[in-house]
Amino acid sequence: MAFTLVSDELWKDIRPLLPRERPKPDGGRPRVDDRACLTGIVYVLRTGMPWRMIPAEMGCGSGVTCWRRLHEWTRAGVWPKVLAKLQRSLHRAGKIDARVGIIDSQSVRVVFGGRTPARTRRTAEKKAASGI
């Protein structure tokens, strides 16, 4: 059973938030459709597969095209706007329960920025003789 990664309803919400294509005074190759690129981006994020392995049959251009569009939209600040709009839509539809929340964390080693802890002093003398 096939399903659509970017439904018409979702596309209707996201489309106005995307930046317009810049004019190409020297011509060039036609730009891949924004909806097709968004489909490729959602596909990679859902499957976890590498960008270069997006199937050509999906019609969303190459993985590099989708990655560049993701980068372009990130620089333009599109994703926080998309998140806010989708949250408002879901809240109005009663699909968000504000009483439930998830907190996620990750421990990351600080390579060069952390303080070195002080040495721990001995509280008693050694009981065993040195083996050296």
C-alpha positions in Angstrom: 0.0 0.0 0.0 1.5 3.3 -1.1 1.2 6.5 0.8 2.1 10.1 0.1 5.0 11.6 2.1 3.8 15.2 1.5 0.0 15.3 1.4 -1.9 18.1 -0.4 -3.0 19.5 3.0 0.6 19.5 4.3 1.9 21.1 1.1 -0.8 23.8 1.3 0.5 24.7 4.8 4.2 24.7 3.9 4.2 26.2 0.4 3.7 29.9 1.4 6.6 29.7 3.9 9.2 28.7 1.3 11.3 31.4 -0.3 10.7 32.3 -4.0 13.1 31.1 -6.6 15.7 33.7 -7.5 15.6 34.7 -11.2 18.4 33.3 -13.4 19.4 36.1 -15.8 21.8 33.7 -17.7 19.2 30.9 -18.1 20.3 27.5 -16.9 18.6 24.3 -16.0 15.0 24.4 -14.8 14.7 24.2 -11.0 13.3 21.0 -9.5 9.8 21.5 -8.0 9.9 22.5 -4.3 7.3 19.9 -3.5 9.4 17.2 -5.1 12.4 18.3 -3.1 10.4 18.4 0.1 9.3 14.8 -0.6 12.9 13.8 -1.0 13.9 15.5 2.2 11.1 13.8 4.2 12.0 10.5 2.6 15.7 10.7 3.7 14.7 11.9 7.2 12.1 9.1 7.6 14.3 6.3 6.3 17.7 7.4 7.5 19.3 6.5 4.2 22.1 8.5 2.6 21.2 11.4 0.3 22.9 9.9 -2.6 20.6 6.8 -2.5 17.3 8.6 -3.1 15.6 6.5 -5.8 15.3 8.3 -9.2 11.8 6.9 -9.5 10.6 9.2 -6.8 11.0 12.2 -9.2 12.5 14.5 -6.7 15.8 15.1 -8.4 19.1 13.8 -7.1 20.0 13.6 -3.4 22.4 16.5 -3.9 19.5 18.6 -5.2 17.4 17.7 -2.2 20.3 18.4 0.2 21.0 21.8 -1.3 17.3 22.8 -1.1 17.3 21.7 2.6 20.4 23.8 3.2 18.9 26.8 1.3 15.7 26.6 3.3 17.6 26.2 6.6 19.6 29.3 5.9 16.4 31.2 5.0 14.9 30.2 8.4 12.0 28.1 7.0 12.0 25.3 9.5 11.1 27.2 12.7 8.2 28.8 10.8 7.0 25.4 9.5 7.2 24.0 13.0 5.2 26.8 14.5 2.5 26.7 11.8 2.1 22.9 12.0 1.9 23.1 15.8 -0.9 25.8 15.6 -2.8 23.6 13.1 -2.5 20.5 15.2 -3.5 22.5 18.3 -6.6 23.9 16.6 -7.5 20.3 15.5 -7.2 19.1 19.1 -4.4 16.7 18.2 -1.8 18.1 20.7 -2.1 17.3 24.4 -0.2 20.0 26.2 -0.3 17.9 29.4 2.2 15.4 27.9 5.7 16.3 27.1 8.9 14.5 26.2 12.4 15.7 27.2 15.3 14.2 25.4 19.0 14.6 26.3 22.4 13.5 25.2 25.7 13.4 27.0 28.5 14.8 25.0 32.2 14.7 25.9 33.8 18.2 26.1 37.0 17.9 24.1 38.9 21.1 24.9 36.4 23.2 26.8 35.9 21.5 30.2 37.6 22.2 33.5 40.1 19.6 34.7 38.9 18.3 38.1 41.2 18.6 41.1 43.1 15.5 42.2 41.5 13.4 44.8 43.5 13.3 48.0 44.1 10.0 49.8 42.3 9.6 53.0 44.5 6.8 54.3 48.0 5.6 53.6 48.7 2.7 51.3 48.4 -0.8 52.8 50.2 -2.7 50.2 53.8 -2.4 49.2 54.7 -1.2 45.8 55.2 -4.0 43.2 57.9 -2.1 41.3 
